[in-house]
Amino acid sequence: MATRLGRGPSLLHLAYHLGGSARRPPSRRWLPPGAGGPSGLDLIPDRWLHLTTQGVGFTNDVSEATATAIAAAARSRLAALHSFDVSLEAPIVDPEAILVPVVPAEPIRRLRQELRSAIADVLPEVPEPAEGFNPHVSIAYSHAEGPAAPYAEAIEAAAVPPAKAVVTHADLIVIHRDHQMYEWTTLAEVPLG
């Protein structure tokens, strides 16, 4: 695995992530026992597990008034969507993280497109490419170089069953990575339907 690259500490970023209720949080039963978890990984506490959907911009580029306008536009657009069920599948090893794929992807991509349209209602340009989005929940980030095979083997041996969740809203958040994981405060909760 490779060291997780990303935004530096204390750089605040506005983003949308999806919220709802998990009937069972993503399982970490595949992790080997140990005080801090597997060597080379920063485990993400349950409180900070999330499905990031669409970035908006850095707080020094997007004013509070602009963020409020984007949230209002999103509220109008997401009112036409209904909550939906998703499944959190068995974890997979990514070069920089351990990820839990979220399926089906289509309702999440449709919701993301509505968020992108809400941003376009307010900003002249929507950040991040529209293509290539793969819904997932990260459960650990890599902080060291090393082989991925031990993690992949542990995941396969654990045979983790899928977890179910219901997506009910999208949160506009201010996110940072000061403590080797993403943490945030919520600016606006935008309900579906």
N, C-alpha and C positions, 0 to 999 in steps of 0.2 A: 504494500500500500504506500501511497505517497502522502507527504505532509499536506494537510488541508490548507489551501491558499484561500485568501478572502480579504475582506475589508479589514482594515486595521482597527485596533481598539479605539473606542470612543467616536468613531465615525457613525453618526446616526443616519438611518436610511428609512424612508417611508415605504411601506409595502403593504400589500393585502395578503392575509392568510385566511384559510378557511376554518370555520369553527362549527361545532356541533357536539354530539354526544357519542362517545365510543362505548359500545357495549362491553368491550374488554380492550384495555390499552395494548399497543403492540408489545408482544412478548419478547423478553430478553433471556428466555430460558436457555438459549443456545450459547450464552456467554460462559466461559470457564469460570470457576469460582476464584475469588481473590478480592482483596480489600478494595482496590480501585478499579476492578474490571481488568480486561485484557491489556497487556503491555502495548503501548503505542496508540491507544484509543482514548478519547475523551467521551465518556458516556453522557448522554443528554438526559437530565432528570425528567420524569414524566410531566412535570409542570411546563416544561419548555418544548415538548414535542409539538410539531406544527407541520402544516402543509403550506409552504409559501407558494403563492399563486401568481402574483404580479407586482413587480417593483413600481414605485412612483417616482422616486428621486431622493437625493440627499436633502436633509433639512436646511442646509444653507442655500439650497437652490429652490425649494418649494416653501412658500410662506404658509402660515397657519390659515390665512383666508383662502388660499388656493386649495389646501388640503380639505378645508370645510366644503368648498364648492365641489370638489371631486367626490367627496362622501355623499353630498346631496344628489349629484348626478347618478352615482351608483345606486343610491336608495331608490330612485325612480326606475332605473333599468332592472334591478334585481327584484322589484315587486312583481314582475311578470314571471319569475321563475319559482319553482316549488322546491322544497327540501327534497333530498334524495339520499338513497342508501349507497354506501361504498364498502368495499372489502379491503382490508389491509393484509396483504399477502405475506408470505415468508420473506424474511430479510435477504438482501443480496449484497455482495461486496462490490463497491464502487472504488475507483482508484483513491478517493479521498475520504470515503465515509462508508458506513453500513446503512443501507437504505431499505425501507419497507415500501414496495410499490403499492399504489392505491388504484383500484379498478372498480368499476369501469372508468376509463379516462374521459370518455366523451362528455358526460355531464359536467365534469370539472373543467374541461376545455371550453365548453359552452359558457359556463359561468365566468371563466377567465376572459373570454371574448367580450362579454358584457362589461366587465371591469375595464378592459382596454378601451372600449367605446366610451365609458364614463370619463376616463382620463382624457380621451381625445375631445370630449365636449368642453374641456377646460384648458388643456395644454395644447400648444401647437404641434407637439411631437410626443408619441407614446414611447417610453423607454422599453428596452428589452425586445428581442425579436418575437414575433407572433408564433413562429414555427419552432419546433424542437422542444416544446414543453412536455415533460414526462412527470405526472403527479407522483409524489413520493413523500414519505416522512423519514427524515434522517434520525437514527437512534444513537449514532456515535460518529465522531469525526476523528480522522487520523492526525496524529501530531508527530509521527516518526516514519522514516522509510523502513520498509520491510516487506516480507512476502504476504500475499493475500490468502494463500492456500489454507493456512490454519483456521482462519475465520470462515472461509467457505465450507471447509470440512465440518466445523462445529455447527454451522447453520444447517447443513444437510443432515447431520446426525440427529439434531434436535427435532426435525420434522414438525416445525411450528405450524399449527393450524391457522387459517385466516381469522382475523378479528373483524367485526362488523362495526360500522359507525353510520350516523346520519348527519349529513351536512345541512345546517340550518341557517348559516349566516357567513358573511365575509367581514373580517375586521380590518380596518385601516389602522396600521400600527407604526410606531416609531421603534425601530429595531437597532440593536447594537451587538457587538461581539467583544465585550470587555473581559469576560471570564471564560474564554475558550469555548463558548457556545453562544448561540443567539438568544437574547433576552429582549423584552419589549414592554412598552406601555401601549394601551389601546386608545386611539383617538376617537374612533367611531365604530360601532357595531352596526353592520348593514344587514338586516334580515332578508331572507328569501321569502317571496310570496306575500 
